[in-house]
């Protein structure tokens, strides 16, 4: 018996799978995400191609069952577009969360950053929806007029897909996706008139916010959409959604370290709305982020790196080409080394970059652990398959580290939410055991912290 069918609209692939009654995701189908066009600060792709890819993988999954199980949709956060109401044709490409054309908007709003963070739980950065939309509307004032008249619609990728698959009957997004726009009041759990005014976005043009669970939207293909949730929220639920003392480390295109939010805050960390139950109950988390780590690793043979390649050099580095993420948010501190590396092999340089990721993750885990004890750390995402990265995190983390056996954590979590299953926890992970006799890597981590803190103490470079 099939409990749910899940669909994941990722940045690199579009996936679907069938959740069996035993809670295991099977019959996985995947295809590449539409190709990304990159031009300076612009990251764009074809939204209609995403719809076609989603239809393709869903059709292949459904061909393997005679049932019509409830659908769970998870989507990359902050990617959005503008489209025509009557034709459904995009006015803009799908503008990726990686796109930074909203930097000018953020620069103008620096004096309001504290208020924006207080309301949204986020930092003011161009990766979110609102700064990019503000720049678009300022450059194209006629788009604003057509949005306000209802001739154009604007929304994230999930909104566009649901609108298409219901013949335009439902113009919605869920609370977890809305919470990553910089326009959402994370405490009132609604669009914020104040934030909309700051970014010059008419509140009336935004989609209706629905709970993440219990959507009960009938799609034209016959499926009942029950869950709509952000991909990282779904991944967290798959790993640690039922454990208050667990953290999730997801390493993919970028990276994030997340734990259920304790009562106390922590300066610089994002406050994330994970998902909202059908009754409106919100589940929150604290989140630290790593930017563009896959791009930093891409030129190097990091899959060949092993534990013995770590901590063999006294060179330190940062591995975030687009700037260090939460909780530091230093766009001027990107990919850099403490000393020249021209004499090193590609494998040795790759090992230094892996160390940098290990150390950033460890630093975040230690800070979250100090607020409230963490007992388990779960690893997920494509980069967690790298042996040296797994070893390094397990060696340095302040708690036991487990690798999720299910590589498609977002897909798994969304499916479990749709089926009403509790988080899998231990049953979906295996402990990474490391020898604690070799102190080289933890010692280098402490030295890296000193180097990194010295870098952060320097004034921000323009």
Buried (B, 14 or more C-beta within 10 A) or exposed (E): EBBBBBBBBBBEBBBBBBBBEEBBBEBBBBBEBBEBEEEEBBBBBBBBBBBEBBBBBBEBBBEEEEEEBBBBBBBBBBBBBBBEBEEBEBBBBBBBBBBBBBBBBBEEBEEBBEBBBEBBBBBBBBBBBBBBBBBBBEEBEEBBEBBEEEEBBBBBBBBBBBBBBBEEEBBBBBBBBBBBBBBBBBBEBEBBEBBBEBBBBEBEBBBEBBBBBBBEBBBEEEBBBBBBBBBBBBBBBBBBBBBEBBBBBBBBBBBBBBBBBBEEEBEBBBBBBBBBBBEEEBBBBBBBBBBBBBBBBEEBEBEBBEBEBBBBBEBBBBBBBBBBBBBBBBBEBBBEBBEEBEEBEEBBBBBBBBBBBBBBBBBBBBBBBEBBEBEBBBBBBBBBEBBBBBBBBBBBBBBBBBBBEBBBBBBBBBBBBBBBBEBBBEEBBEEBEBEEEBEEBBEBBEBBBEBBEEBEEEEEEE
